[in-house]
Amino acid sequence: MNLTERAYSIREKTNFTPSFIFYDIDGAVALRLRGYYPPYSFRAALKYVVEGFYKEEALRAYMERADPPGKFELEDLNSQLFFDKPPYALDRSRFKAEKPLIVFFEQKSCHACDILHTEPLGDPGVLDLIEKFQVVQLDIEADDPVLTPKGENLTARKWSKKLGISYAPVLVFFDQSGREIIRLDSVTGLHRLQGVMRYVLSGTYKKYPTYLEYRFGRIDAY
């Protein structure tokens, strides 16, 4: 099948750059990586594919068996006034919520998480937009109970694994009915975060199922 680069990227849902898709020798997708990963994690991902571990286990499980990366100065999650406090009752399966939801999946001693909280989350424009969401922060290594948007009783650890989250930070956006709209992986810049929040708040995702289509649609409109 002959596709343009744009059509191919839309088909593969590579909303952001950089995005890496690793294929096995049969042409099947072995792994997808979205966003910037530090050298330690990227090397581990390469080994995960090259040595065939993707056939046996999830990337997160594989990385948890490896030697841990170096520790950072901050030993706890970053706090924000806009984060909801527990209990985390996020069920939207029975009744629609008033606001869309952002779940910040993070972990302790996370340099990329520190950058997220220092840079884009310190911007007044971002803070104005984020007030229009329900916002929750979860530790992907914690056993805190969560009632998920689909009404499942899970721990933060089990839910993040079920969503295929193997690295922090990841921001997952849900609509008022609990359907996942989009996620932001790894370090996120100011303009990208603002753009995605507007994409969700405006309801444009209903017309453009991927953020990439939304961006191209806006460009083509001029």
N, C-alpha and C positions, 0 to 999 in steps of 0.2 A: 504494500500500500504506500503510495506516494503522498506525503503530507508536507505542508509548509512548516517551518519552525514554530510559528504561532499556533497552528492547528495541533501540532504534536504536543506542545507544552500545555495547551488547554485540555487535550485528551488525557494527559498524564497528571493533570491537576497540580502542575508546578507553579503555584501562585507567586512564589517569591524566588529571588536569587540570593545566594546560590542554592540550587537544589541538585542533589545527586541521586541518580537511579542506577543501581547495580543490577546487571543481568547475568544469569548463569549461562552455561554453554548451550542450553536449549532455547535461550531467548526469554525465559521467564524472569520476572522481577525477583531478585534475591533480597534487596534491601532498598529502602528509600531514606534519604537524609535531607532534611530541610533546614536551612540556616547555617550559621557559623558554628563550628565545633572546635574546641581547643585541640592542639596536636595530640595529646594523650588519647582523647576519645576518638578522634578521627583515625589514628593508627589502629586502635582496637577494632573499629568498624571495618577497616580494610582486611584485617586478619580474620575477622568474623566471616567475611564473604569468601576470601581466597581459600581458606582452609575448610570451608564447607560447614561451619557451625550453624549457618542459617537454616540448614535442613533439620537440625535437631532441637534448637531452642531459640527463644526470642533474644533480641539484642540486649535487652536489659539484663536478663538472666546471665548471659555470657559475660557482660561487663562486670557484674557483681562478683564473678569468680576470679576476675583479674586482680593484679596488684592495685590497691587504691591509689588515686592521684594524691598530690600534695594537699595538705590542709591550708585553708585560708584563715585570715585573722578573725572574721566574724563567725561565731560558733552557733548562731541561732538564726531563725528566719527573720527577715526584715518585716517590721510592723508598719501598717498604714491605717489611718483613721477610717478609710472607706471600706476596710475589710469587715465583713459580718463576723460576729462572734459565734462560737458554738452554742447550742447544737446546730449541726449543718443539715437543715431540712430543706432540700433543694427540689423536692418532688413537684413536677409540673405535668404529670401524666393524667391527672384527674381534673385539675382546674388550671386555667392559664394564669401565669404570673403577670404582674403589672409591668415589669421591666425585663429586658433580656438579661442574661447571666454571663459573667466572666468568671471562670475558675482559674486561679493562678496555681499551677502545680510547681512547687519549688522544693528545695531541700537545704539542709544546713550546710555550712561551709561551702557555699556555692558562689564562685566569683562572678559568673554570668548573671546570677540573680542580683548580686550587689550592684552590678552595672545597670540593670533594669530599673532598680529602685533609685539609683543616684541620678540617672540621666532622664529618660522619658517620663518617669513617674514624678519627677520634680518640676515638670513644666505646667504652668497654670492652665494652658489650653487643654492639655490631657486631663487634668483634674476636673475641669468643667465638664468634659465629655463623660468621664468615668462616673460622675454623680448620677448619670442617667441609666446606669446598670446596677443590678445586684452583683456584688463582688465578693468572692470567697477565696481564701488562700489555704491550700492544703499541702502538707508535707508528704512527698511520695514515699517516704520511708516510715511514716507513722501509722499507727493502728487506730487513729481517731475514727469514730463511727460517722458515716455519711449516708443520708437518704438521698440517693442520686436523682437527677432530673427525670429518670424513667421509673422512679419509685422503688429502686432496689436498695436493700440494706447491705452496705459494704463498708469496709474500712478504706481510708484514703489510699493505703498501699495497694489493696486489691483492686480498687477502682482504677487507679492509674495504670496498673498492669493490664487490666481489661481493655483500657483505651489504647494500649500499645505505647505508653509513654515510658521512655527509657533514659531520658536526660532532662535536666531542669535548666532554665525555666521553660514551661510550656503554658500558654494561655489558650484556654478552650472557651469558645463563645457558643452559647445556646440561646435559642429563641424562647418566646414566652410559653411554648408548648413542650419544651425540653428537647427539641431536636438540635443536634450539633450543626452549627453553621460553618465554622471555620476555626482553625487553630493557628497560633503563632508559635513557632519552635525556636528555641535558643535565644541569642541576644537580639532584641528588637529595637530598631531605631525610632526616633520621635515621629517622623513623618509617616512611617509605615503603621505605627500603632494608631495614630490619629486617623489615617485613611481607613483602616480596618474597622475602627469604632464607628466612623461615619457610614461605612458600607453596611454595617449591621443595624445601626439606629434608624437609618433612612428606609430600611426594608428593601434596599436595592438588590439584596441577595436573592430575592424572589424572582427578579428578572434576569439577573446574571448569577448562575449557580456557583461560579468560581470568581475569586477576586481578580484573577487575570482577565477574565472576560469583561468584568466591570471596568478595569483599567483601560483595556482596548476600546471598550464601548465609549468611554469618555473621550478618548483621543480621537476616535472616528467621528464623534459628534461635532468636532470643530471644523 
